[in-house]
Amino acid sequence: PINCAWGRWSEWGICDPCSKTQVRKCHTTIWPRVQGLFGERKACTTSETCPTPPPPACSDSEFMCESGQCIRKRLQCNGDEDCEDGSDEDCDPVRKPCGQLNLINSEQSRRAGYGVNPLSADPRQNPFNNDFFGGRCERERNPNSGITERIPYNVGVFNYKTVVTETVSREIYEHSDTILTEILTDISSKVHVGLSFKFSPSEPSTSVTGQVSFDPQVEKKNMVKEVSEYTKIKNKSFIRVKGAIQLSTYRMRSNDLQVALDFIKDVKRLPLEYEKSIYFSFLEDYGTHYTKNGKHGGQYDLVYVLNQDTIKEKKITDRTIQECVKLGISASAGTQNVDVSGSINTDNCNTVTNKNEGKAVVDKVVSAIYGGSPAAAAGIKTKLGQDGILDMLTFQDWARSLGEEPTLLDSDPEPIYTLVPLDLPNANTLVANIKRASTEYVAEYSSCKCKPCQNGGTPALIEGECLCLCPPAYGGLACQNYQVKTQSSMAQIGNWACWSAYSECFGRSRSRTRSCNTEGLHGATCVGESRSEEYC
């Protein structure tokens, strides 16, 4: 076992006059195979007052909201709360952008731009004010409800488009590490950080609202935890079914994005003197990136845990199992709801689902459901737990609930620091600090701090614990044990150590380096580059 290597405790940070707390961090140099604490926070007192920078002066063509925000005067008295605090509507509306039409805001477009965290923990806040319309009346008819809905100003392009995908693994996995690697690769962010995952926030929210939005990281965390437990159990195999129902696509405006007033307040509360813990809290609230375009809908991921002994005894073929577990769904936009149909064939499933004499082929179904109402998602899990396969009625109930409670299916990220308005006091310092925190946040919880695995195993850092994902012929904590009778040689692969800090900017470029950690491995090498450059 690898013990955790802690660095020294930092000194207690300054007493933050806004939150009346101070923190200290314990830096990790090597992550363990057991979890540990990352830092401490305590109450404090200070004679300093929480800084409240004076609001910017509005121009002659602008109206100053009670919050200090400036909006165009033409947006007053139009029926829309463009100030967010509603102070622009202390009057009778005289110029409604949509005339006499009473349109609701599209729920899916309201969620556009939501932040992303490269370590897969979903942020707690949306940085955008997607109830701002800017005096426009952009509309889109929702084909699933038949209702024409209003699209926010921040969303440049929005389309309702129903697309259904479903895949069943072509083979039955004989090794749990193989399917676990596939799951981790699928849920990893487009911001490349390797197999490094931190589903639970380690820092308390510093947001002025403290709101917590939908919580799909619980689904990710539970699936990874349950599947990883089977690395210690023999005579189990696995088949995976995953699919998605896409309902809409969006692209944010390329400029003049309207961020939320709470986002501005939270940025202003950040200390100008860099304080790692406080900035980490900000990133866990809003993400290191926002989504400049994406897709909304629902997603399901099902891993069937199969009993190999029962499969051999009943002489069940892989084809029979695959046909039994797949939904065979299709969908189109109906007049009231997403019209989902399917061809679930249960005629040949009795041999798979029969639990007589305790000899079920399917021992368990590990499921992760993203999007939809909690009741509908729970219905899917209950049905799978009872019968081992899903029926179409339960699936349709979940699909119909996606319109009001969608999840983000796919997105392209953009750094969150680009949303800091440059007219804020000390904006350049705040942007530099957020950019620094984004880099340090990823490095703090990176698999580069794990020891290398033997025999071609892949290191992964999951919730503060290093795990070796082994090739099919190997097992053990470090993939050191052969699990087949015929021993074959495997190339030894090292694990990249963490990147160094960037060099000074010279000739409009700067560089950083990393070394290959081959501790305990003979003749091992690392795949990839040891040096990288970026423009500065």
VENSULFEN-V353870 format. One record per residue. N is the residue number from 1. RES is the residue in one letter. PSI is psi in degrees with one decimal (999 if undefined). D_FIRST is the distance of its C-alpha to the first C-alpha in whole Angstrom. Layout:
n = (N,N)
res = (RES,RES)
psi = (PSI,PSI)
d_first = (D_FIRST,D_FIRST)
This chain:
n = (1,2,3,4,5,6,7,8,9,10,11,12,13,14,15,16,17,18,19,20,21,22,23,24,25,26,27,28,29,30,31,32,33,34,35,36,37,38,39,40,41,42,43,44,45,46,47,48,49,50,51,52,53,54,55,56,57,58,59,60,61,62,63,64,65,66,67,68,69,70,71,72,73,74,75,76,77,78,79,80,81,82,83,84,85,86,87,88,89,90,91,92,93,94,95,96,97,98,99,100,101,102,103,104,105,106,107,108,109,110,111,112,113,114,115,116,117,118,119,120,121,122,123,124,125,126,127,128,129,130,131,132,133,134,135,136,137,138,139,140,141,142,143,144,145,146,147,148,149,150,151,152,153,154,155,156,157,158,159,160,161,162,163,164,165,166,167,168,169,170,171,172,173,174,175,176,177,178,179,180,181,182,183,184,185,186,187,188,189,190,191,192,193,194,195,196,197,198,199,200,201,202,203,204,205,206,207,208,209,210,211,212,213,214,215,216,217,218,219,220,221,222,223,224,225,226,227,228,229,230,231,232,233,234,235,236,237,238,239,240,241,242,243,244,245,246,247,248,249,250,251,252,253,254,255,256,257,258,259,260,261,262,263,264,265,266,267,268,269,270,271,272,273,274,275,276,277,278,279,280,281,282,283,284,285,286,287,288,289,290,291,292,293,294,295,296,297,298,299,300,301,302,303,304,305,306,307,308,309,310,311,312,313,314,315,316,317,318,319,320,321,322,323,324,325,326,327,328,329,330,331,332,333,334,335,336,337,338,339,340,341,342,343,344,345,346,347,348,349,350,351,352,353,354,355,356,357,358,359,360,361,362,363,364,365,366,367,368,369,370,371,372,373,374,375,376,377,378,379,380,381,382,383,384,385,386,387,388,389,390,391,392,393,394,395,396,397,398,399,400,401,402,403,404,405,406,407,408,409,410,411,412,413,414,415,416,417,418,419,420,421,422,423,424,425,426,427,428,429,430,431,432,433,434,435,436,437,438,439,440,441,442,443,444,445,446,447,448,449,450,451,452,453,454,455,456,457,458,459,460,461,462,463,464,465,466,467,468,469,470,471,472,473,474,475,476,477,478,479,480,481,482,483,484,485,486,487,488,489,490,491,492,493,494,495,496,497,498,499,500,501,502,503,504,505,506,507,508,509,510,511,512,513,514,515,516,517,518,519,520,521,522,523,524,525,526,527,528,529,530,531,532,533,534,535,536)
res = (P,I,N,C,A,W,G,R,W,S,E,W,G,I,C,D,P,C,S,K,T,Q,V,R,K,C,H,T,T,I,W,P,R,V,Q,G,L,F,G,E,R,K,A,C,T,T,S,E,T,C,P,T,P,P,P,P,A,C,S,D,S,E,F,M,C,E,S,G,Q,C,I,R,K,R,L,Q,C,N,G,D,E,D,C,E,D,G,S,D,E,D,C,D,P,V,R,K,P,C,G,Q,L,N,L,I,N,S,E,Q,S,R,R,A,G,Y,G,V,N,P,L,S,A,D,P,R,Q,N,P,F,N,N,D,F,F,G,G,R,C,E,R,E,R,N,P,N,S,G,I,T,E,R,I,P,Y,N,V,G,V,F,N,Y,K,T,V,V,T,E,T,V,S,R,E,I,Y,E,H,S,D,T,I,L,T,E,I,L,T,D,I,S,S,K,V,H,V,G,L,S,F,K,F,S,P,S,E,P,S,T,S,V,T,G,Q,V,S,F,D,P,Q,V,E,K,K,N,M,V,K,E,V,S,E,Y,T,K,I,K,N,K,S,F,I,R,V,K,G,A,I,Q,L,S,T,Y,R,M,R,S,N,D,L,Q,V,A,L,D,F,I,K,D,V,K,R,L,P,L,E,Y,E,K,S,I,Y,F,S,F,L,E,D,Y,G,T,H,Y,T,K,N,G,K,H,G,G,Q,Y,D,L,V,Y,V,L,N,Q,D,T,I,K,E,K,K,I,T,D,R,T,I,Q,E,C,V,K,L,G,I,S,A,S,A,G,T,Q,N,V,D,V,S,G,S,I,N,T,D,N,C,N,T,V,T,N,K,N,E,G,K,A,V,V,D,K,V,V,S,A,I,Y,G,G,S,P,A,A,A,A,G,I,K,T,K,L,G,Q,D,G,I,L,D,M,L,T,F,Q,D,W,A,R,S,L,G,E,E,P,T,L,L,D,S,D,P,E,P,I,Y,T,L,V,P,L,D,L,P,N,A,N,T,L,V,A,N,I,K,R,A,S,T,E,Y,V,A,E,Y,S,S,C,K,C,K,P,C,Q,N,G,G,T,P,A,L,I,E,G,E,C,L,C,L,C,P,P,A,Y,G,G,L,A,C,Q,N,Y,Q,V,K,T,Q,S,S,M,A,Q,I,G,N,W,A,C,W,S,A,Y,S,E,C,F,G,R,S,R,S,R,T,R,S,C,N,T,E,G,L,H,G,A,T,C,V,G,E,S,R,S,E,E,Y,C)
psi = (144.9,123.6,153.0,137.8,108.8,145.0,-172.6,152.1,139.0,166.0,154.9,132.8,176.2,154.1,112.9,118.1,-15.2,-45.7,-9.1,40.2,159.2,152.7,160.5,149.9,151.6,110.6,138.3,135.0,-28.9,126.1,147.7,-173.7,16.5,157.1,161.3,176.0,150.9,-23.7,178.0,152.5,139.0,157.1,152.4,169.8,150.0,149.6,-12.9,149.3,152.8,120.5,134.7,91.5,142.9,142.9,149.5,147.4,133.4,149.4,173.9,-25.2,7.7,156.1,134.4,120.2,163.5,-27.6,-9.4,-7.4,145.6,131.9,163.4,141.7,-28.8,-12.2,-6.0,146.3,39.1,5.6,-12.3,138.6,75.3,-20.1,-10.1,-40.2,-1.9,3.6,-13.4,-5.1,26.1,54.9,169.7,132.0,133.1,-18.8,71.9,125.9,-33.0,15.8,-130.8,-2.6,133.8,87.4,140.4,155.4,133.2,123.1,-36.8,-36.2,-26.3,-28.4,-0.6,143.4,1.8,144.8,160.4,148.8,124.1,-16.0,9.0,3.0,122.1,133.7,162.3,-11.3,152.9,125.7,-8.4,151.6,89.2,19.3,11.3,132.1,-12.1,26.7,7.2,165.2,67.9,131.7,154.3,131.3,126.5,110.4,-18.1,-25.7,-16.8,5.7,136.0,127.0,157.3,141.5,132.0,159.3,-38.5,-23.5,110.3,-40.2,130.4,132.5,135.1,123.9,114.1,121.0,132.2,133.2,146.6,135.7,140.5,132.7,134.8,-23.9,161.4,121.8,128.9,-7.7,125.0,-32.0,-30.9,-46.8,-31.2,-41.1,-40.9,-41.9,-45.9,-37.6,-39.2,-38.3,-4.8,153.5,160.2,-13.5,103.8,113.4,16.5,-162.5,70.0,122.2,136.6,92.8,-25.1,133.7,140.6,-8.8,139.0,151.9,137.9,5.6,147.8,-22.2,-32.4,20.3,149.2,122.4,-162.3,153.8,60.4,-14.8,-24.3,-40.9,-45.2,-48.3,-46.2,-39.0,-47.4,-42.2,-46.3,-42.0,-39.1,-25.0,-21.8,-1.0,-18.8,1.8,132.9,168.8,32.2,143.2,172.3,144.9,141.9,134.8,124.3,148.5,171.4,149.7,106.8,131.9,-31.6,161.6,153.5,158.5,127.9,158.6,151.8,-15.1,168.1,37.9,139.2,106.8,158.7,150.3,-36.4,-36.2,-44.4,-45.1,-41.7,-35.7,-42.8,-28.4,-12.7,136.5,142.9,-31.6,119.4,122.9,105.7,-49.9,-41.6,-40.7,-35.1,-39.5,-41.7,-42.7,-33.9,-20.7,-46.4,-11.9,160.1,-17.1,157.7,170.7,115.3,-22.7,158.4,-175.2,142.5,151.0,-137.3,158.4,145.3,146.9,114.5,127.3,114.7,121.6,116.2,145.8,108.4,-37.1,-42.4,-38.5,-43.4,-40.0,-41.2,-4.3,49.3,134.1,158.5,-38.7,-41.3,-43.9,-43.3,-42.1,-31.3,-39.1,-20.0,149.8,-32.0,41.8,156.5,160.5,153.6,164.7,116.4,-173.4,-27.3,-38.2,171.7,120.6,102.1,128.0,166.3,174.7,52.4,122.4,103.3,0.6,-39.2,15.7,-6.9,-39.5,-22.3,-41.3,-11.5,124.3,15.8,140.8,21.6,26.1,52.4,141.5,-42.4,109.0,-37.4,152.9,114.6,121.5,148.4,122.1,123.2,125.8,166.6,169.6,149.1,-36.8,-42.1,-40.0,-40.3,-33.0,-39.6,-46.6,-39.7,-44.6,-42.5,-38.1,-34.0,-47.0,-16.2,-16.9,165.8,141.4,158.9,-34.1,-43.5,-41.5,-40.6,-38.4,-42.2,-44.4,-37.4,-22.8,-3.7,-30.9,-37.4,-23.0,66.2,165.7,163.4,121.3,-41.0,148.2,160.8,125.2,153.6,138.0,137.7,-27.9,-16.9,-9.7,-7.9,118.4,131.1,-10.2,1.8,148.4,133.6,32.1,-41.7,-39.0,-43.0,-42.1,-44.8,-40.4,-41.5,-39.2,-43.4,-44.0,-37.1,-42.8,-44.5,-31.2,-46.1,-41.5,-33.2,-34.6,43.5,146.9,-5.8,-13.6,1.9,149.1,152.1,152.0,156.9,161.1,39.5,12.1,154.3,121.9,138.1,142.4,113.5,113.6,44.4,14.5,127.2,136.8,134.9,120.6,111.8,150.3,161.2,-29.7,-0.7,160.6,-173.9,166.6,-34.6,19.7,32.5,-12.3,135.0,138.3,10.6,158.5,-39.5,115.7,129.5,151.1,141.7,142.1,134.1,127.9,125.5,175.3,127.8,131.4,170.2,151.7,145.3,171.9,155.6,148.4,172.7,152.3,124.3,124.0,34.9,24.7,154.6,159.1,164.8,160.8,164.2,155.5,159.4,118.8,110.9,25.2,125.8,2.7,132.3,125.5,23.4,151.4,167.0,148.0,126.6,-174.8,146.3,-3.0,140.1,152.5,153.4,157.7,143.4,999)
d_first = (0,4,6,10,12,16,19,22,24,27,30,32,34,37,39,39,43,43,40,40,36,34,31,28,25,21,20,17,16,12,11,8,7,9,13,15,19,20,23,26,30,33,37,39,43,45,48,48,49,47,48,51,52,55,56,57,61,62,65,68,67,64,64,61,59,59,55,57,56,58,60,63,66,67,64,65,67,66,64,60,58,58,57,54,55,59,61,63,64,66,69,70,69,72,70,67,65,65,69,70,66,64,61,57,54,52,49,47,48,48,44,44,42,39,36,33,30,28,24,26,27,31,33,35,38,41,42,45,49,49,52,54,57,59,62,61,62,59,59,57,58,55,56,54,56,59,59,60,57,57,54,53,54,51,50,52,52,51,52,52,50,49,47,45,42,40,37,36,33,35,33,31,27,26,22,21,19,22,24,21,21,25,25,23,25,28,27,26,29,31,30,28,24,22,20,19,20,21,23,24,26,24,28,31,34,36,39,42,42,39,39,37,38,36,33,32,28,28,28,26,23,24,24,21,19,21,21,17,17,19,16,16,19,22,25,25,27,28,31,31,34,34,38,39,43,44,47,47,47,47,47,47,50,50,51,53,50,50,47,47,48,45,43,46,46,42,42,45,42,40,40,41,39,36,33,30,29,33,33,30,31,34,32,31,34,36,33,33,35,38,39,43,43,42,42,42,42,40,37,35,32,32,29,30,28,30,30,30,32,35,35,36,38,40,40,40,40,37,41,41,38,38,42,41,38,40,42,45,46,48,50,52,54,56,59,57,53,51,52,49,50,48,49,46,47,46,49,46,43,44,42,39,40,41,39,42,40,37,36,36,35,33,31,30,31,28,30,31,34,35,39,41,42,39,42,42,38,38,41,39,36,38,40,37,35,38,40,37,39,41,45,47,48,45,44,47,47,44,45,48,46,44,48,47,43,42,39,38,37,37,38,38,37,39,37,38,39,42,44,44,48,49,52,50,50,47,46,45,43,41,41,39,37,36,35,33,31,31,29,27,26,24,23,21,19,19,16,17,15,12,10,12,12,13,17,18,16,16,14,15,15,16,17,15,11,10,11,12,15,16,19,21,21,17,14,11,7,9,12,12,14,18,20,23,25,27,24,25,24,22,22,19,19,18,17,20,19,21,25,27,29,33,35,39,41,43,46,45,41,38,35,31,28,25,23,21,17,17,14,13,16,19,22,20,23,22,25,27,29,28,31,32,36,38,41,42)
